[in-house]
């Protein structure tokens, strides 16, 4: 099972919005990380998504996902003097409030993952469940067993991943998030995401949501343009 570092950048009131995030620069830095498998840079979709059940919220300025095949490899880049510290000095990130979280990656099959090159832009619906759940085991059991088969019926879906939190070591001087779970669904474009959200499958998702074991906390959903780079085969 792969592990993933999330690095989430949120604008401050003083953030210079003219300083944009450059995926190419982030990927070039990530390429120096020993053991990295994949890096994905997510930036907001202008105008958000047309979700029939959710109101638009202010999205993060940027979310980075850095995938490794072991916790040891990931912790190595987070240690004092580790390679991941270089990300904190980048224009577009250093002006922001940053949060980090390491999570286990669970991938689920889709009918057609598509044939786009990995570095072609796609559209991701990013979700986090901050928690807590009254019974985390019951929560994860229901979500992991019930939600992905419904997600897989979205028209045009290309990827499904669910992330569960992990304890980890690191010296990255960034606040830690403790979301109990995250997930994403990936489509070819914002139009494809909106078509999926307009399909009957979105109503099936909502019906399953009503059956979730009790939980509290925020559950933001953000559409993002996503640029990925693969560094070695899985």
Secondary structure as GFF3:
##gff-version 3
##sequence-region A 1 234
A	DSSP	beta_strand	3	11	.	.	.	ID=ss1
A	DSSP	alpha_helix	23	30	.	.	.	ID=ss2
A	DSSP	beta_strand	36	44	.	.	.	ID=ss3
A	DSSP	beta_strand	62	68	.	.	.	ID=ss4
A	DSSP	alpha_helix	71	78	.	.	.	ID=ss5
A	DSSP	three_ten_helix	83	89	.	.	.	ID=ss6
A	DSSP	beta_strand	96	108	.	.	.	ID=ss7
A	DSSP	beta_strand	122	129	.	.	.	ID=ss8
A	DSSP	alpha_helix	136	151	.	.	.	ID=ss9
A	DSSP	beta_strand	159	165	.	.	.	ID=ss10
A	DSSP	beta_strand	175	176	.	.	.	ID=ss11
A	DSSP	beta_strand	181	187	.	.	.	ID=ss12
A	DSSP	alpha_helix	190	197	.	.	.	ID=ss13
A	DSSP	alpha_helix	200	209	.	.	.	ID=ss14
A	DSSP	beta_strand	221	230	.	.	.	ID=ss15
###
